[in-house]
């Protein structure tokens, strides 16, 4: 039997109580044009009751959560600088699948997931509405459901989006008041007097490639990562090494080796995004759910990277993280007066030589619980076919370790990449 999903027409879920009708300013980071995009994810859960219970429970809890999180029920203004708190609501689609989750392996094989079936269709073309959040709850025959989520990045980063989902899940479990009270506070960074558009930049004379980056997933058990971390700490006489640092170093080094850049050394960049909430003065409160991150960029030559040991690459990453407070403070204090411009850290050059890595394991998505435990796993959707990206997530429950979900090599380089990294992943 061919897998199929039947979807409702969708409707707007509004706050369950009256909410303020006002216009709220977005922060300097929120307003970055590069964030005028939607992040799309799938969240796979075991059943919380008979068919229909997940949809009704989440819809009701969503409506309650939109009272304290009322800006999410509003709309982005045309200039991208404000949120009109209209209370119009979040788009919600109910759907049913013609099989059980078990029969599709709980979508553990990410490459086989029919994303379009499980993500909500956008109502802009049919109804002319543009919600900040779109949600589809697809119930499977008796054993679980998948929440397909589309989230406007302008209003939340990953930590903020996970905070909102955890609020919905608390209401679903009857927890009221919420454990964390949401805080808007988007004035934590002064706006520069003169701004220039920030966006992901293409290198000079960039030609769009005629290939598509292919997806592959690499599972690394927890004990392998722990062994590598302990080895690094012991040999380098340091007190800490994170799983992200180990995995990012493995990925960057082995990818560079596998893609075979030719006889001439090339400039390679690694970019990842660090949470800057603790760096704001005074520190942002716990309930803040806006964008507050800064890109950490590491630049070196392909020769150095391929010849370096894993420990040396980890040290590059740690040194770059150590520079974060200074670089973030410099960016905060930059005022582009009289046409004076500085290099935009939020606009690293695009191309095959720049690898973006994002850490998802600590955002909070894997703690969401609608009544029968946290998700089996959380799956991001590929954002671009030409921007090399890797996401460091968690292995599907009950396994422990890292699932590296990547779109970072073209087809010709996939086999050498997997061969290069195989000894670590096994």
C-alpha positions as CSV (number, residue, x, y, z in Angstrom):
1,X,0.0,0.0,0.0
2,X,1.4,3.4,-1.0
3,X,1.9,5.9,1.8
4,X,-0.6,8.7,1.7
5,X,-1.8,11.6,4.0
6,X,-5.3,13.2,4.0
7,X,-5.2,16.8,5.1
8,X,-7.9,19.1,6.4
9,X,-8.3,22.5,4.8
10,X,-6.6,24.1,7.8
11,X,-7.8,27.0,10.0
12,X,-6.4,29.7,12.2
13,X,-6.0,28.9,15.9
14,X,-6.4,32.1,17.9
15,X,-5.5,32.9,21.6
16,X,-8.0,31.5,24.0
17,X,-8.4,34.8,25.8
18,X,-8.2,38.5,24.7
19,X,-4.6,39.6,24.2
20,X,-3.0,43.1,23.8
21,X,-3.5,44.8,20.4
22,X,-0.3,46.6,19.8
23,X,2.8,46.9,17.6
24,X,6.1,45.5,19.0
25,X,9.5,46.4,17.8
26,X,11.8,43.6,16.7
27,X,15.5,43.5,17.8
28,X,18.5,44.3,15.7
29,X,19.2,40.6,15.2
30,X,15.5,39.8,14.5
31,X,15.5,42.4,11.7
32,X,18.4,40.9,9.8
33,X,17.1,40.1,6.2
34,X,18.9,36.8,6.3
35,X,16.3,35.7,8.9
36,X,13.3,36.5,6.7
37,X,12.9,32.8,6.1
38,X,11.0,29.8,7.5
39,X,12.6,27.0,9.4
40,X,10.8,23.6,8.8
41,X,11.0,20.6,11.1
42,X,9.2,17.3,11.8
43,X,8.7,16.1,15.4
44,X,7.9,12.4,15.6
45,X,5.9,11.3,18.7
46,X,4.4,8.1,20.1
47,X,0.6,8.2,20.6
48,X,-0.9,10.1,23.5
49,X,-4.4,8.5,23.1
50,X,-6.8,7.2,20.5
51,X,-7.0,8.8,17.0
52,X,-8.0,12.4,17.2
53,X,-6.7,13.0,20.7
54,X,-3.3,14.4,19.7
55,X,-5.0,16.9,17.3
56,X,-7.6,18.2,19.8
57,X,-5.2,18.3,22.7
58,X,-2.5,20.2,20.8
59,X,-5.0,22.6,19.2
60,X,-6.4,23.5,22.6
61,X,-3.0,23.8,24.2
62,X,-1.8,25.9,21.3
63,X,-4.7,28.3,21.8
64,X,-3.8,28.6,25.5
65,X,-0.1,29.1,24.8
66,X,-0.9,32.0,22.4
67,X,-2.1,34.0,25.3
68,X,1.3,34.6,26.9
69,X,3.0,34.2,23.5
70,X,0.5,36.5,21.8
71,X,3.1,38.1,19.4
72,X,3.2,34.7,17.6
73,X,-0.5,35.1,16.7
74,X,0.3,38.4,15.0
75,X,1.8,39.4,11.7
76,X,5.2,40.7,10.5
77,X,5.0,44.2,9.1
78,X,6.0,44.8,5.5
79,X,9.3,46.4,6.4
80,X,10.3,43.5,8.7
81,X,10.9,45.8,11.7
82,X,7.8,45.1,13.8
83,X,5.1,42.6,14.8
84,X,1.5,43.7,14.6
85,X,-0.1,41.9,17.5
86,X,-3.4,41.3,15.7
87,X,-4.4,38.0,17.4
88,X,-5.2,36.6,14.0
89,X,-3.7,33.3,15.0
90,X,-1.5,30.4,14.0
91,X,-2.3,28.2,11.0
92,X,-3.3,24.6,12.0
93,X,-3.8,21.6,9.8
94,X,-5.2,18.2,10.9
95,X,-4.1,15.2,8.9
96,X,-4.3,11.4,9.0
97,X,-2.0,8.8,7.4
98,X,-3.1,5.5,6.0
99,X,-0.6,3.4,8.0
100,X,1.0,3.1,11.4
101,X,4.2,4.9,12.4
102,X,5.8,1.5,13.1
103,X,5.2,0.4,9.5
104,X,7.3,3.4,8.3
105,X,10.0,2.8,10.9
106,X,9.0,5.9,12.8
107,X,10.8,7.7,9.9
108,X,14.2,6.8,11.3
109,X,15.4,6.6,7.7
110,X,15.4,10.4,7.2
111,X,16.2,10.2,3.5
112,X,12.8,8.5,2.8
113,X,10.6,11.0,4.6
114,X,7.8,12.6,2.4
115,X,8.3,16.0,3.9
116,X,5.6,17.7,1.7
117,X,3.0,15.2,3.0
118,X,3.8,16.0,6.7
119,X,4.4,19.7,6.5
120,X,1.5,22.2,6.4
121,X,0.7,23.8,3.1
122,X,1.1,27.6,3.3
123,X,-2.2,29.5,3.1
124,X,-0.8,32.6,1.5
125,X,-1.6,31.7,-2.1
126,X,-5.1,30.4,-1.3
127,X,-6.2,32.7,1.5
128,X,-3.8,35.6,1.4
129,X,-2.7,35.1,5.0
130,X,0.9,34.9,6.2
131,X,1.0,33.5,9.8
132,X,4.3,33.4,11.7
133,X,3.8,29.8,12.7
134,X,2.2,26.9,10.7
135,X,1.5,23.5,12.3
136,X,0.3,20.2,10.9
137,X,-0.5,17.3,13.2
138,X,-0.6,14.0,11.3
139,X,-2.0,11.1,13.2
140,X,-1.0,7.6,12.3
141,X,-3.0,4.4,12.9
142,X,-3.0,4.0,16.6
143,X,0.7,4.4,17.5
144,X,1.8,8.0,17.1
145,X,1.7,11.3,15.3
146,X,4.1,13.7,13.5
147,X,4.0,17.4,14.1
148,X,5.2,19.3,11.0
149,X,6.2,22.8,11.9
150,X,7.0,25.9,9.9
151,X,8.4,28.8,12.0
152,X,9.3,32.3,10.9
153,X,12.9,32.8,11.9
154,X,12.4,36.5,12.3
155,X,10.6,36.2,15.6
156,X,12.4,33.2,17.2
157,X,15.7,31.4,17.1
158,X,15.9,27.7,17.8
159,X,15.9,28.1,21.6
160,X,12.9,30.4,21.4
161,X,10.9,28.1,19.1
162,X,11.6,25.1,21.4
163,X,10.5,27.2,24.4
164,X,7.2,27.9,22.7
165,X,6.7,24.2,21.9
166,X,7.5,23.3,25.5
167,X,4.8,25.8,26.6
168,X,2.3,24.1,24.4
169,X,3.3,20.7,25.8
170,X,2.9,21.9,29.4
171,X,-0.6,23.1,28.7
172,X,-1.3,19.8,27.0
173,X,-0.3,18.0,30.2
174,X,-2.4,20.3,32.4
175,X,0.5,22.4,33.7
176,X,-0.7,26.0,34.4
177,X,1.0,28.4,35.1
178,X,3.9,27.7,32.7
179,X,7.3,26.8,34.1
180,X,8.9,29.6,32.1
181,X,7.2,33.0,31.6
182,X,7.9,34.4,28.1
183,X,9.7,37.7,27.9
184,X,9.7,39.9,24.8
185,X,12.6,42.4,25.6
186,X,13.8,43.0,22.0
187,X,15.6,46.3,22.9
188,X,18.7,44.6,24.3
189,X,20.9,45.8,21.5
190,X,20.9,49.4,20.3
191,X,20.0,49.9,16.7
192,X,22.8,51.4,14.6
193,X,22.1,54.9,13.2
194,X,22.8,53.7,9.7
195,X,22.4,50.1,8.6
196,X,23.2,48.3,5.5
197,X,21.3,45.2,4.4
198,X,22.7,42.0,5.8
199,X,22.3,38.8,3.8
200,X,24.2,35.7,2.8
201,X,26.6,36.9,0.2
202,X,27.8,35.1,-2.9
203,X,31.5,35.1,-3.7
204,X,32.7,37.4,-6.5
205,X,31.8,36.0,-9.9
206,X,29.8,33.3,-8.2
207,X,28.1,31.0,-10.7
208,X,25.2,28.9,-9.4
209,X,26.3,25.3,-9.5
210,X,24.5,22.8,-11.6
211,X,24.5,20.2,-8.9
212,X,22.4,19.6,-5.8
213,X,23.9,18.8,-2.4
214,X,22.8,15.3,-1.4
215,X,21.6,14.3,2.1
216,X,23.3,11.8,4.2
217,X,23.1,10.9,7.9
218,X,25.9,9.8,10.1
219,X,25.1,8.2,13.4
220,X,27.8,8.3,16.1
221,X,27.2,6.4,19.3
222,X,27.7,8.2,22.6
223,X,30.5,6.1,23.8
224,X,32.6,6.9,20.7
225,X,32.2,10.6,21.3
226,X,32.9,10.2,25.0
227,X,36.1,8.3,24.2
228,X,37.3,11.1,21.8
229,X,36.4,13.8,24.3
230,X,38.3,12.1,27.1
231,X,41.3,11.5,24.9
232,X,41.4,15.1,23.9
233,X,41.1,16.3,27.5
234,X,43.8,14.0,28.7
235,X,46.3,14.6,25.9
236,X,45.9,18.4,25.8
237,X,45.6,18.8,29.6
238,X,42.3,20.9,29.4
239,X,39.2,20.7,31.5
240,X,36.5,20.6,28.9
241,X,35.7,19.5,25.4
242,X,32.2,19.5,24.0
243,X,30.5,16.9,21.8
244,X,29.8,19.6,19.3
245,X,33.5,20.5,19.1
246,X,34.5,16.9,18.4
247,X,31.7,16.3,15.9
248,X,32.3,19.6,14.0
249,X,36.0,18.9,13.8
250,X,35.5,15.4,12.5
251,X,33.0,16.8,9.9
252,X,35.0,19.8,8.7
253,X,38.3,17.9,8.4
254,X,36.9,14.8,6.7
255,X,34.7,16.7,4.3
256,X,37.6,18.9,3.2
257,X,39.7,15.8,2.5
258,X,36.8,14.1,0.7
259,X,35.8,16.9,-1.7
260,X,39.3,16.9,-3.3
261,X,39.8,20.6,-4.0
262,X,42.6,20.1,-6.4
263,X,46.3,20.9,-6.4
264,X,45.9,24.5,-5.3
265,X,45.2,25.3,-1.7
266,X,41.8,27.0,-1.1
267,X,40.4,29.1,1.7
268,X,38.0,27.0,3.8
269,X,35.4,28.4,6.3
270,X,33.5,26.8,9.1
271,X,30.5,28.8,10.4
272,X,28.4,28.0,13.4
273,X,26.0,30.1,15.5
274,X,26.5,30.6,19.2
275,X,23.9,31.5,21.7
276,X,24.7,35.0,23.0
277,X,22.1,35.4,25.8
278,X,24.7,35.2,28.5
279,X,26.8,37.9,26.8
280,X,24.2,40.6,26.8
281,X,24.6,43.2,29.6
282,X,22.6,42.8,31.7
283,X,22.0,39.1,30.7
284,X,18.7,38.4,29.1
285,X,16.1,36.8,31.3
286,X,15.3,33.1,31.1
287,X,12.0,33.5,29.3
288,X,13.5,35.5,26.4
289,X,12.5,33.8,23.1
290,X,13.8,36.1,20.3
291,X,16.9,35.7,18.2
292,X,20.1,36.1,20.1
293,X,23.0,34.4,18.4
294,X,26.2,35.3,16.6
295,X,28.1,33.5,13.8
296,X,31.4,32.1,14.8
297,X,33.6,31.9,11.6
298,X,36.9,30.0,11.3
299,X,39.1,30.4,8.3
300,X,42.0,28.3,7.2
301,X,43.5,26.8,4.1
302,X,42.5,23.4,2.7
303,X,46.2,22.3,3.1
304,X,46.3,23.1,6.8
305,X,42.9,21.5,7.4
306,X,43.6,18.2,5.7
307,X,47.0,17.8,7.3
308,X,46.0,18.8,10.8
309,X,45.2,16.3,13.5
310,X,41.7,16.0,14.9
311,X,43.0,17.6,18.1
312,X,44.3,20.6,16.2
313,X,41.0,21.2,14.5
314,X,39.2,21.0,17.8
315,X,41.6,23.6,19.1
316,X,40.8,25.9,16.2
317,X,37.1,25.6,17.1
318,X,37.8,26.3,20.8
319,X,39.9,29.3,20.1
320,X,37.2,30.7,17.8
321,X,34.6,30.2,20.6
322,X,36.9,32.0,23.0
323,X,36.9,35.1,20.8
324,X,33.1,35.2,20.7
325,X,32.5,37.7,23.6
326,X,34.9,40.2,22.1
327,X,33.6,39.8,18.5
328,X,30.0,40.0,19.7
329,X,30.6,43.1,21.8
330,X,32.4,44.7,18.8
331,X,29.4,44.0,16.6
332,X,26.9,45.4,19.1
333,X,28.9,48.6,19.4
334,X,29.4,49.2,15.7
335,X,27.7,52.4,14.5
336,X,27.9,52.7,10.7
337,X,28.3,56.5,10.6
338,X,29.2,58.6,7.6
339,X,29.2,55.6,5.3
340,X,31.8,53.8,7.3
341,X,31.2,50.1,7.0
342,X,32.6,47.0,8.6
343,X,32.5,43.4,7.3
344,X,29.2,41.9,8.2
345,X,29.6,38.7,10.3
346,X,26.1,37.7,9.4
347,X,27.0,37.6,5.7
348,X,29.7,34.9,5.3
349,X,30.5,34.1,1.7
350,X,28.5,31.3,0.1
351,X,30.0,28.5,-1.9
352,X,31.3,25.0,-1.7
353,X,34.2,26.1,0.5
354,X,32.0,27.4,3.3
355,X,30.4,24.8,5.7
356,X,27.6,25.8,8.1
357,X,27.1,23.6,11.1
358,X,24.2,24.0,13.6
359,X,23.8,22.3,17.0
360,X,20.2,21.1,17.7
361,X,20.7,18.7,20.5
362,X,20.6,21.4,23.2
363,X,17.9,23.6,21.9
364,X,15.1,22.0,23.8
365,X,13.1,20.3,21.0
366,X,13.9,16.9,22.5
367,X,12.4,17.8,25.8
368,X,8.9,18.5,24.5
369,X,6.3,16.1,26.0
370,X,2.6,16.2,25.0
371,X,1.7,13.4,27.4
372,X,3.6,10.3,26.4
373,X,7.2,11.3,26.6
374,X,9.6,13.3,24.4
375,X,9.8,12.9,20.6
376,X,11.2,9.7,19.1
377,X,13.3,12.1,17.0
378,X,13.3,15.6,15.5
379,X,14.1,16.1,11.8
380,X,15.0,19.3,10.1
381,X,14.2,19.9,6.4
382,X,16.9,20.9,3.9
383,X,16.9,24.6,3.4
384,X,19.1,25.0,0.2
385,X,20.4,22.7,-2.4
386,X,23.6,24.7,-2.8
387,X,24.6,25.8,0.7
388,X,26.6,23.1,2.5
389,X,24.9,22.5,5.9
390,X,25.2,20.0,8.7
391,X,23.0,19.7,11.7
392,X,24.2,18.0,14.9
393,X,21.2,16.4,16.4
394,X,20.4,13.4,18.6
395,X,19.9,9.8,17.7
396,X,16.3,8.6,17.7
397,X,15.2,7.3,21.1
398,X,16.1,5.1,22.9
399,X,19.6,5.3,21.4
400,X,22.1,7.7,22.8
401,X,24.6,9.6,20.7
402,X,24.7,12.1,17.8
403,X,22.9,12.0,14.5
404,X,24.8,14.2,12.0
405,X,22.2,15.2,9.3
406,X,24.1,16.8,6.4
407,X,23.6,18.3,3.0
408,X,27.2,19.2,2.6
409,X,28.6,17.3,-0.4
410,X,27.5,16.8,-4.0
411,X,26.9,13.3,-5.3
412,X,30.4,12.7,-6.7
413,X,31.9,13.4,-3.3
414,X,29.4,11.4,-1.1
415,X,31.2,8.1,-1.2
416,X,34.7,9.4,-0.4
417,X,33.1,11.6,2.4
418,X,31.5,8.5,4.0
419,X,34.6,6.5,3.6
420,X,36.7,9.2,5.1
421,X,34.4,9.5,8.2
422,X,33.5,5.8,8.5
423,X,36.1,4.9,11.1
424,X,34.7,7.6,13.5
425,X,31.1,6.8,12.9
426,X,31.3,3.0,13.4
